[in-house]
Amino acid sequence: MAEQDTQIQLVTFQISEELYGVDIMDVKEIVRVQDIRSIPNAPGYVEGLFNLRGEIIPIISLHKRFHLKKAQLGEDEELLSGFIIIDIDGMKLGVIIDRVERVVSIEVQTIQPPPQMLTGIGAEYIQGVVNRESGYLIILDIRKLFSAKELRKIEEIRR
């Protein structure tokens, strides 16, 4: 039991030029890019709605929310792009990712607090950073990505 407390599992993915991770317990599934139905008068970062086996899921673009460029991917890498379906306190959201990477186990003690000057997504949305040979892995705190007001607005759109 103690071993589980020293490690966390993260689903890792690329957005723009950075590698991000979210706790595997917050990820419901990963789906390939599909048709999204756009919604008039939605916040700019809401791409639209997606029907996942009868469940309507709002699709969010962190690219637009945080003014990030899309990653430059080769043709074979584009097959790895899609949506990561996350659950924020019972509400499912789809987040557009440039490329899914893999599930990794991280030793909790290797997680460092986020530096204040991190490019892209602000430090207030980041749970921590892990230094790896290939660069940083940025761990997102999905519960802080959206305010309660924004989540209510997204929920209203879904209906």
C-alpha positions in Angstrom: 0.0 0.0 0.0 2.8 2.4 0.8 4.2 2.0 -2.7 1.1 3.5 -4.2 1.6 6.6 -2.1 5.1 7.2 -3.5 4.1 7.1 -7.1 1.4 8.6 -9.3 0.4 7.5 -12.8 0.0 10.2 -15.4 -1.4 10.2 -18.9 1.0 12.3 -20.9 0.3 14.3 -24.0 1.7 17.1 -26.1 0.1 20.5 -26.5 2.1 23.0 -28.6 5.8 22.3 -27.9 5.3 21.1 -24.3 4.7 17.7 -22.7 1.8 17.7 -20.1 0.5 15.1 -17.8 -2.7 14.6 -15.9 -3.5 12.1 -13.1 -4.7 8.9 -14.7 -7.7 8.8 -12.3 -9.0 12.0 -13.9 -8.9 10.6 -17.4 -11.9 8.7 -18.6 -10.6 7.9 -22.1 -8.7 9.1 -25.1 -10.5 9.4 -28.5 -9.3 10.2 -32.0 -10.3 13.4 -33.6 -13.9 13.4 -34.6 -16.5 15.8 -35.8 -17.3 18.6 -33.4 -20.6 20.5 -33.6 -19.8 24.2 -33.1 -22.0 26.3 -30.7 -22.8 29.9 -31.3 -22.1 32.4 -28.5 -19.8 29.9 -26.7 -16.6 31.1 -25.0 -13.7 31.3 -27.5 -11.9 28.3 -26.1 -15.0 26.0 -26.4 -14.6 24.3 -29.8 -18.1 22.7 -29.6 -19.9 19.6 -28.6 -19.0 16.0 -29.3 -21.3 13.0 -29.1 -19.5 10.1 -27.4 -21.7 7.0 -27.6 -24.8 9.1 -26.8 -23.2 11.3 -24.2 -22.7 15.0 -25.1 -19.3 16.3 -24.2 -18.0 19.9 -24.5 -14.7 20.1 -26.3 -12.2 22.6 -25.0 -9.1 24.0 -26.8 -6.3 24.8 -24.4 -4.5 26.2 -27.5 -7.1 29.0 -27.6 -7.5 29.4 -23.9 -3.8 29.9 -23.3 -2.8 31.3 -26.8 -0.6 28.3 -27.7 0.4 27.3 -31.2 -0.5 23.9 -32.6 2.4 21.5 -32.6 4.1 20.9 -35.9 3.5 17.2 -36.4 4.4 14.7 -39.1 1.7 12.8 -40.9 2.2 9.7 -38.8 2.2 11.7 -35.6 -1.2 13.3 -36.5 -2.7 9.8 -36.0 -1.9 10.3 -32.3 -3.9 13.5 -32.0 -7.4 13.7 -30.6 -9.3 14.4 -27.4 -8.5 13.4 -23.8 -11.8 13.0 -21.9 -11.4 14.2 -18.4 -13.7 14.3 -15.4 -13.9 17.4 -13.3 -16.1 16.7 -10.3 -18.5 14.6 -12.3 -18.5 16.8 -15.4 -16.9 15.3 -18.5 -14.9 17.6 -20.8 -12.9 16.8 -23.9 -9.5 18.6 -24.2 -7.9 18.8 -27.6 -4.4 17.4 -27.6 -1.8 17.6 -30.4 -0.4 14.1 -29.6 -1.0 11.5 -27.0 2.2 10.1 -25.5 1.9 7.4 -22.9 1.1 6.5 -19.3 4.1 7.0 -17.0 4.7 6.4 -13.3 6.3 9.3 -11.5 7.9 9.2 -8.1 6.0 11.8 -6.0 9.3 13.2 -4.5 10.6 14.1 -8.0 7.7 16.5 -8.6 8.9 20.1 -8.1 6.8 23.2 -7.7 6.2 25.0 -11.0 8.6 27.8 -11.9 6.8 31.2 -12.1 8.1 31.8 -15.6 6.8 28.8 -17.5 5.9 29.3 -21.2 2.3 28.7 -22.2 0.0 27.7 -19.4 0.3 29.8 -16.2 1.8 28.4 -13.0 -1.5 28.7 -11.2 -2.9 25.8 -13.4 0.1 23.6 -12.8 0.4 21.0 -10.0 4.1 20.5 -10.5 7.0 19.8 -12.9 9.2 16.8 -13.3 12.6 17.2 -14.9 13.3 14.4 -17.4 16.1 13.7 -19.8 14.0 14.9 -22.7 12.9 18.1 -20.9 10.1 19.0 -18.5 6.9 17.1 -17.9 4.3 19.6 -16.7 1.6 18.2 -14.5 -1.7 20.0 -14.9 -4.2 20.5 -12.1 -7.4 20.0 -14.1 -9.5 21.4 -11.2 -7.9 24.8 -11.5 -8.0 25.0 -15.4 -11.5 26.5 -15.2 -13.2 28.6 -12.6 -16.6 27.5 -11.1 -18.2 30.2 -13.3 -16.6 28.9 -16.4 -17.6 25.3 -15.6 -21.2 26.5 -15.1 -21.2 28.2 -18.5 -19.7 25.1 -20.2 -22.4 22.9 -18.5 -25.1 25.3 -19.7 -23.8 24.9 -23.3 -23.8 21.1 -23.0 -27.6 21.2 -22.3 
